[in-house]
Amino acid sequence: MRTKVVSGVFSTRREAQHAVDRLVDAGFRREDVSVLMSDVTRARELDGAPPIITPPSNRAAEGATAGGTIGGTLGAVVGGLAAVGSIAIPGIGMVAAGPMVAALAGAGAGGAAGGLIGALVGLGVSENEATDIRDRIREGRIVVTVECARDRAARAIAILRGEGSIEITAV
């Protein structure tokens, strides 16, 4: 089955939280949802906040093997997404949680901002759109992505738009 990656850019944790919750409530698999944000945004929006997504009890053991794991705050904050994996990307001060971690780790994102762009391009995002996503993260925005069947992309777009996404990309 062919898939699409749908991404939405959010200004606040609350909007991103609602988008993730709505995607999961609509039947999108928690394992297909990722969240990307800068370290500064994580500190501003998430320190001391409840999880973006509640952890699935059967996925916790898998989190230790995906990408470079960051503990403490991000792992606790993104709950179920951290169970899929989380990574800190030095040099650009970014954190990621969810399946996007594998793409970032595979692209060598641990060393440079180019890894994020390369990972997104590898998923089918144009280089211009990938650069825009990177810039939004640097500006303090939160990016929520979901990988889904092509016939469900319109539903994912509607959910992200309905929860306040200021930009949407679907590839």
Kinemage of the C-alpha trace (Angstrom):
@kinemage 1
@onewidth
@group {chain A} dominant
@subgroup {mainchain}
@vectorlist {calphas} color= white
{ca met a 1} P 0.000 0.000 0.000
{ca arg a 2} L 1.356 3.423 -0.936
{ca thr a 3} L 1.686 5.928 1.864
{ca lys a 4} L 1.810 9.668 2.317
{ca val a 5} L 3.499 11.781 4.944
{ca val a 6} L 1.307 14.647 6.119
{ca ser a 7} L 2.905 17.395 8.230
{ca gly a 8} L 1.381 20.278 10.129
{ca val a 9} L 3.133 23.218 11.757
{ca phe a 10} L 1.763 24.459 15.090
{ca ser a 11} L 2.483 27.534 17.181
{ca thr a 12} L 1.751 26.001 20.574
{ca arg a 13} L 2.017 22.741 22.456
{ca arg a 14} L -1.719 22.809 23.075
{ca glu a 15} L -2.482 22.865 19.341
{ca ala a 16} L 0.049 20.088 18.674
{ca gln a 17} L -1.389 18.070 21.576
{ca his a 18} L -4.911 18.345 20.211
{ca ala a 19} L -3.750 17.404 16.715
{ca val a 20} L -1.983 14.258 17.975
{ca asp a 21} L -5.005 13.316 20.102
{ca arg a 22} L -7.421 13.828 17.196
{ca leu a 23} L -5.241 11.814 14.808
{ca val a 24} L -5.136 8.884 17.236
{ca asp a 25} L -8.889 9.200 17.968
{ca ala a 26} L -9.533 9.102 14.204
{ca gly a 27} L -7.744 5.756 13.945
{ca phe a 28} L -4.276 6.825 12.840
{ca arg a 29} L -1.706 4.601 14.487
{ca arg a 30} L 0.190 6.218 17.342
{ca glu a 31} L 3.308 4.559 15.918
{ca asp a 32} L 2.940 6.627 12.730
{ca val a 33} L 2.858 10.034 14.459
{ca ser a 34} L 6.001 12.114 15.042
{ca val a 35} L 6.648 15.425 16.776
{ca leu a 36} L 9.611 17.688 15.951
{ca met a 37} L 10.596 20.850 17.829
{ca ser a 38} L 13.589 22.899 18.858
{ca asp a 39} L 15.227 22.461 22.237
{ca val a 40} L 14.159 26.005 23.099
{ca thr a 41} L 10.544 25.190 22.214
{ca arg a 42} L 10.698 21.991 24.255
{ca ala a 43} L 11.883 23.956 27.263
{ca arg a 44} L 9.268 26.674 26.758
{ca glu a 45} L 6.285 24.459 25.965
{ca leu a 46} L 6.925 21.128 27.628
{ca asp a 47} L 8.938 21.380 30.820
{ca gly a 48} L 6.570 20.323 33.558
{ca ala a 49} L 3.710 19.731 31.110
{ca pro a 50} L 1.712 16.502 30.833
{ca pro a 51} L 2.515 14.134 27.928
{ca ile a 52} L 1.597 15.032 24.362
{ca ile a 53} L 0.398 11.477 23.913
{ca thr a 54} L -0.232 8.734 26.446
{ca pro a 55} L 2.143 5.796 26.192
{ca pro a 56} L 1.015 2.516 24.680
{ca ser a 57} L 1.929 -0.123 27.249
{ca asn a 58} L 3.116 -2.680 24.690
{ca arg a 59} L 5.602 -0.371 22.907
{ca ala a 60} L 7.820 0.785 25.768
{ca ala a 61} L 10.606 -1.753 25.225
{ca glu a 62} L 11.013 -0.791 21.572
{ca gly a 63} L 11.835 2.807 22.402
{ca ala a 64} L 15.273 1.970 23.689
{ca thr a 65} L 16.456 0.784 20.263
{ca ala a 66} L 15.226 3.580 17.979
{ca gly a 67} L 17.722 6.354 17.310
{ca gly a 68} L 19.658 8.066 20.057
{ca thr a 69} L 17.462 8.170 23.109
{ca ile a 70} L 17.128 11.257 25.229
{ca gly a 71} L 15.846 10.614 28.683
{ca gly a 72} L 14.063 12.573 31.340
{ca thr a 73} L 11.972 15.457 30.160
{ca leu a 74} L 11.356 14.617 26.500
{ca gly a 75} L 10.843 10.914 27.151
{ca ala a 76} L 8.294 11.680 29.852
{ca val a 77} L 6.681 14.490 27.907
{ca val a 78} L 5.945 12.770 24.649
{ca gly a 79} L 4.937 9.529 26.294
{ca gly a 80} L 3.902 7.083 23.609
{ca leu a 81} L 5.916 8.804 20.932
{ca ala a 82} L 9.035 8.397 23.036
{ca ala a 83} L 8.216 4.686 23.227
{ca val a 84} L 8.721 4.583 19.468
{ca gly a 85} L 11.972 6.550 19.900
{ca ser a 86} L 13.360 9.992 20.548
{ca ile a 87} L 16.548 11.770 19.557
{ca ala a 88} L 18.383 14.996 20.326
{ca ile a 89} L 20.083 16.576 17.331
{ca pro a 90} L 23.149 18.560 18.408
{ca gly a 91} L 24.215 21.547 16.361
{ca ile a 92} L 20.683 22.674 15.571
{ca gly a 93} L 19.209 22.209 19.044
{ca met a 94} L 16.301 20.042 17.926
{ca val a 95} L 14.468 17.109 19.469
{ca ala a 96} L 12.261 14.575 17.745
{ca ala a 97} L 9.969 11.812 18.926
{ca gly a 98} L 8.145 9.108 17.030
{ca pro a 99} L 8.991 7.188 13.865
{ca met a 100} L 10.696 10.226 12.294
{ca val a 101} L 13.603 9.369 14.609
{ca ala a 102} L 14.590 6.408 12.410
{ca ala a 103} L 14.695 8.606 9.299
{ca leu a 104} L 16.745 11.234 11.116
{ca ala a 105} L 19.152 8.700 12.610
{ca gly a 106} L 19.537 7.015 9.220
{ca ala a 107} L 20.266 10.365 7.578
{ca gly a 108} L 23.016 11.121 10.068
{ca ala a 109} L 21.030 13.966 11.597
{ca gly a 110} L 23.055 13.737 14.782
{ca gly a 111} L 25.668 16.029 13.279
{ca ala a 112} L 24.027 18.723 11.173
{ca ala a 113} L 20.864 20.501 10.112
{ca gly a 114} L 21.303 18.962 6.673
{ca gly a 115} L 20.295 15.624 8.181
{ca leu a 116} L 16.776 16.882 8.875
{ca ile a 117} L 16.386 18.182 5.339
{ca gly a 118} L 17.843 14.960 3.922
{ca ala a 119} L 15.523 12.806 6.024
{ca leu a 120} L 12.468 14.791 4.924
{ca val a 121} L 13.553 14.707 1.258
{ca gly a 122} L 14.017 10.936 1.632
{ca leu a 123} L 10.363 10.726 2.702
{ca gly a 124} L 9.323 12.585 -0.450
{ca val a 125} L 9.182 16.175 0.813
{ca ser a 126} L 10.671 18.663 -1.671
{ca glu a 127} L 13.909 20.319 -0.629
{ca asn a 128} L 12.148 23.709 -0.464
{ca glu a 129} L 9.390 22.331 1.785
{ca ala a 130} L 11.956 20.513 3.943
{ca thr a 131} L 13.896 23.753 4.351
{ca asp a 132} L 10.663 25.528 5.313
{ca ile a 133} L 9.924 22.863 7.951
{ca arg a 134} L 13.446 23.203 9.361
{ca asp a 135} L 13.025 26.988 9.463
{ca arg a 136} L 9.663 26.695 11.260
{ca ile a 137} L 11.295 24.477 13.893
{ca arg a 138} L 14.084 27.030 14.314
{ca glu a 139} L 11.411 29.754 14.716
{ca gly a 140} L 9.952 27.868 17.677
{ca arg a 141} L 7.099 26.055 15.961
{ca ile a 142} L 6.143 22.418 16.575
{ca val a 143} L 5.808 20.026 13.629
{ca val a 144} L 3.464 17.034 13.813
{ca thr a 145} L 3.767 14.402 11.070
{ca val a 146} L 1.723 11.311 10.347
{ca glu a 147} L 2.479 8.572 7.843
{ca cys a 148} L -0.756 7.198 6.443
{ca ala a 149} L -2.369 5.412 3.531
{ca arg a 150} L -2.948 7.761 0.601
{ca asp a 151} L -6.710 7.354 0.929
{ca arg a 152} L -6.527 8.699 4.519
{ca ala a 153} L -4.345 11.732 3.760
{ca ala a 154} L -7.313 14.068 3.253
{ca arg a 155} L -8.610 13.110 6.710
{ca ala a 156} L -5.186 13.767 8.283
{ca ile a 157} L -5.007 17.154 6.528
{ca ala a 158} L -8.479 18.075 7.778
{ca ile a 159} L -7.541 17.162 11.354
{ca leu a 160} L -4.297 19.142 11.285
{ca arg a 161} L -6.057 22.139 9.732
{ca gly a 162} L -8.915 21.894 12.230
{ca glu a 163} L -6.488 21.957 15.149
{ca gly a 164} L -4.809 25.157 13.972
{ca ser a 165} L -1.921 24.106 11.738
{ca ile a 166} L -0.475 27.210 10.107
{ca glu a 167} L 1.146 25.193 7.288
{ca ile a 168} L 0.409 21.736 5.899
{ca thr a 169} L 2.550 19.580 3.644
{ca ala a 170} L 1.417 16.265 2.145
{ca val a 171} L 3.728 14.095 0.056
